[in-house]
Amino acid sequence: MAEHFATQTESPLGRVSHRCASADYLPIIGAAPDYNAFISDFDRLRKDSKWQFDCQAKYHPGLYVNLAHGSKGLITAPLGGELLADILNMTPIPLEKI
């Protein structure tokens, strides 16, 4: 049985997969923040994590995200879709507060 090895002129064999995940492994669901405004409004938190801010974050109007589900996406993505639909329709969300 002849084995096949990739040479320098051939493409390597194999497969790679990437998953989008957040630092705390929780999905990111809701209104998409305005990055530049967020950085300027909350920049002080980089140096002082106990800083008490009194402003609201600014968001892009009409733009929402449902991402960073990582390896648990088959479980969390449908619930995230339901949560996002409830946020958009201003109906009670399907999760309890902790």
JOGI-V318626 format. One record per residue. N is the residue number from 1. RES is the residue in one small letter. PSI is psi as a letter, one per 20 degrees, with the letter a starting at -180 (none if undefined). D_LAST is the distance of its C-alpha to the last C-alpha in Angstrom with 2 decimals. Layout:
BEGIN
n res psi d_last
N RES PSI D_LAST
N RES PSI D_LAST
END
This chain:
BEGIN
n res psi d_last
1 m p 59.81
2 a p 59.46
3 e q 56.24
4 h p 55.07
5 f p 54.08
6 a p 53.02
7 t r 55.57
8 q h 55.17
9 t i 56.28
10 e q 53.83
11 s q 50.11
12 p q 48.04
13 l q 46.83
14 g a 43.22
15 r q 39.90
16 v p 36.91
17 s q 33.46
18 h q 30.79
19 r p 27.11
20 c p 25.06
21 a q 21.99
22 s r 19.96
23 a h 20.08
24 d j 16.59
25 y j 17.25
26 l q 14.51
27 p q 16.24
28 i o 17.11
29 i p 16.89
30 g a 17.98
31 a q 20.85
32 a p 23.17
33 p q 23.65
34 d o 27.21
35 y g 27.75
36 n g 30.64
37 a h 29.08
38 f g 25.83
39 i g 27.99
40 s h 30.14
41 d h 27.48
42 f j 25.23
43 d h 28.00
44 r h 27.84
45 l h 24.51
46 r h 26.66
47 k h 28.54
48 d n 26.20
49 s i 22.52
50 k j 21.93
51 w p 23.61
52 q o 21.99
53 f q 22.70
54 d j 23.26
55 c q 23.90
56 q q 22.03
57 a q 22.29
58 k p 25.08
59 y q 24.78
60 h p 27.52
61 p p 28.09
62 g j 27.62
63 l p 26.53
64 y q 23.26
65 v q 22.24
66 n n 20.65
67 l a 21.47
68 a l 20.96
69 h i 19.95
70 g b 22.25
71 s i 23.27
72 k j 20.37
73 g h 21.55
74 l h 22.85
75 i g 19.42
76 t h 17.27
77 a g 19.99
78 p g 20.32
79 l h 16.64
80 g h 16.88
81 g g 20.00
82 e g 18.50
83 l g 15.69
84 l g 18.53
85 a h 20.76
86 d h 18.36
87 i g 18.01
88 l h 21.82
89 n j 22.56
90 m l 20.16
91 t r 18.91
92 p p 15.53
93 i q 13.35
94 p j 12.97
95 l q 9.24
96 e q 6.51
97 k q 3.78
98 i none 0.00
END
